[in-house]
């Protein structure tokens, strides 16, 4: 059966078509997904369906801020080149009148189902419920007449129904399971629900619950990888550690085992997913027995958004899709393999670096830069990215301390931040031990994602520097440096 677009979806898509050419492209990525126009936040409904990858995202096309978000939609054959499909669902019912918030997707009997949070305000009180929609072609969606499928009647006593959101669904055996992030006084937690058909749900148990772990957990994910279950969640106001959790909104993971008999998870300590300045609310999908794919939002709540304030007409960048594995008891993240095919011939440098230096052919704002720095005779090493006329994003490494630092203090347009942010939206540090530092740095006009070694550490950041594209290196002592720079071509050659 074919469904027709709702009037709200038609209006959004008409607006997108009429106005998307008006946005300013200065900081828009060439190989990162941005909204066609307006606001973007969390990735939603990440799934492989009918031969393509589908990625939905929170979008308000009418405003470059989050006034009234729904889901917009893009598809890709290889997770590098994306085709925008416009709005998929928009607020148009009582239960989602003030926003169609984040959620996930699952395929059942050849049909694509999405579960999302409906958000509405009544007399100053917020209520959040979980709702169902489906599509036969993966493009036009029909909302279930019986929504919400999980309402306040299924929420256990003492649990917030104001902060109850971001359903993540998966199938185990003949049962569908759903996580929803929430809180109670003194605890952040995730609830587990179960269903045989996606339409009728029952509360199962408190899946995971911790004190002193932020006041609310958002965007929970659960993916089995080999003999380990990977849990990823985004806590608000997670307590700061020496290097970790310095953003007000963090993204963390834990390894453990889902106990399907009791509806709980036995999980280890939380560790940070990305030690950079901008990364939040990722969504994961299982790719193989031991691998998942992950996409996050390269922005952060509680900050100013320069592309909105500058009148560029859009906000929001998705991270590179990352291949996620668990190796030696820790998370590994590597860029999606197909991306390698989109960069041109390398410019290579091999040098003994002492002090600051730049090199012919090693520059650009849209490229892949691979660096190998042997620190046997050096105490510190740094690389300046997006450099020019007093602006730069600096990655530095202190060998003795075993600490990497990502600094955008001089990154151009200042990003204002919540006073509770220890990072000040400009500076992050991460523990990392290496005598030979190997980096894969992906620059894409307004963003940088830096992968250390074989994916043991990732640091990500946005940059608003007016388009500067210089790159320079510096050493304290003598560094045996090898660098390879490949510009993005926009065409896969694989």
C-alpha angles and dihedrals in degrees: 000000000000121000128207124229116264118246090251091054092046091052092050093049092047089053092047092051093047098046111024092096089062097070121106110243099199095112100022115119125242093208101019120083115249128172116270087234138341130014128352129183134148123022111241139187097013105184145137107240131168095347100315140083111246121201121180122189141189107267139172102185093183096061138033087227134056103273101134115356130194132161124286123187144221133177133203139183095209107015091250106074113048132195114207115224099183128228118357103178131007134185106275108133134068093253094055100025093126098041147333097234133193128312146132144256139237134180120232125175093341094308126112114230125190127195117200142166117261112210127196140158124221121182091338094311122115121219123188124194136173118246140187134224132165143197135196095201098034091242112069114050134202120206116225113254090221096060134174095057091182113034135162091283089071096048114099118243114274094027120118116252089185092062102037112119158113104067115211114195133194138157125241117178107324095331134087117221128198132195122203125186119230146131146230130199107302096359141077115209151160123232124214123217129179138205141173096211109020090246101074117049135181131194110252109177148302099289097197131352132178139172120222091025102109128293097266135015117220134191101010118197131188123191126167111224113185108303093343132078114220116211118191124182139161113230123197113229097000110184114265121249128193093281106350133081096019093143115082088236112046134184116218140175137206132191124219146100132298109227100211093183093063102024094240137113126229101212138173130225121312118255128186118259100204122017094201134105098256123040129110147147099015123187124214134202126187114248104174141345093288103020139072132183119230134192123181138185111259093212137070137224121246095038138102117260112222097196088058095044092046090054095245091140100233144066130192143063130199120220122244111277104261130206106229126202136162112234128170090354096305140090120265122196125193129173116258108278097233091065091076089069093062099065125085135229115317129250104212132201130186116182148141102249120208115167123339123339143157128202136218111257094016101106141087143109099239111049151092114257118190117193133188115185120181106206098186090119100028137076098201143014134189142179126203116213130192087016127175143115095003097320127109146139108229128205112188135175128205107200098194094049093039091226132137118203129200112196127183095165086122094035097122121252108044117242112216116219147193109275089234090067110106089192091060084217088278114066134050132168130196135188112245132156121208137141088189111039114209120187137179107197120191113197120186111173097272102022144055127197115186121196118195123211110321095344099292092131134023128188120186134186143167119229129202102188106139095260100300110163108181123131126197138168134213137189137193100214121354121322124190097221131195118178132176123190123193122180120222110255101185092229126092114230098185 
